[in-house]
Amino acid sequence: MGMKVTSVKQYFETLGERFVKDAAKGVNAIFQFELAGDGGGTFAVKVDGEAMEITEGGHPSPGVTLKMKCDDFIKMSNGDLKGQMAFLTGKLKVSGNIPLAMKMQSIFPPAG
């Protein structure tokens, strides 16, 4: 698999390498990440079929919004924290299209 990520910036810089085009077929959505803490920020990832595009800053109408602390997000990105566990323990807050959010793990699999 890919390298583990050490920062939010690195996660988004290397996201294109982890993007699974097959899993994204037929998906047309904006995934918004609102990451709190040092090195965080708001990032919108637009998936349009087999293409993806990342913009820094918010999008007015994302399909799915994920809110997390940066350090938890990095753990989740590296597979050290399971998305489901993060959600159940309140470390991950998801709003919008939940089935789409669940599909994210196959579109953007964890590093490591």
HUHU-V340670 format. One line per field, one symbol per residue. ss: DSSP state (2 for helix, 1 for strand, 0 for the rest). phi: phi as a letter, one per 40 degrees, with the letter a starting at -180 (. if undefined). psi: psi as a letter, one per 20 degrees, with the letter a starting at -180 (. if undefined). Layout:
BEGIN
ss=???
phi=???
psi=???
END
This chain:
BEGIN
ss=0000000222222022221022220001111111110000111111110011111100000001111112222222200000222222000111110222222222210000
phi=.ccccbacdcdccbcdccccddccdgcbabbbbbbchdgcibbbbcbbgcbaabbchcbcaccbbbbacdccccdcccgcbcdccdcccgcbbbbgccdccccdcccbcccg
psi=arqqqirgghghhjhhhipohghipipnqpopoooqapjbapppoppncjqqpppqrrqhmqhpppprqghhgggghjjippggggghjjhpppqbnghghhhhhhgmqqr.
END
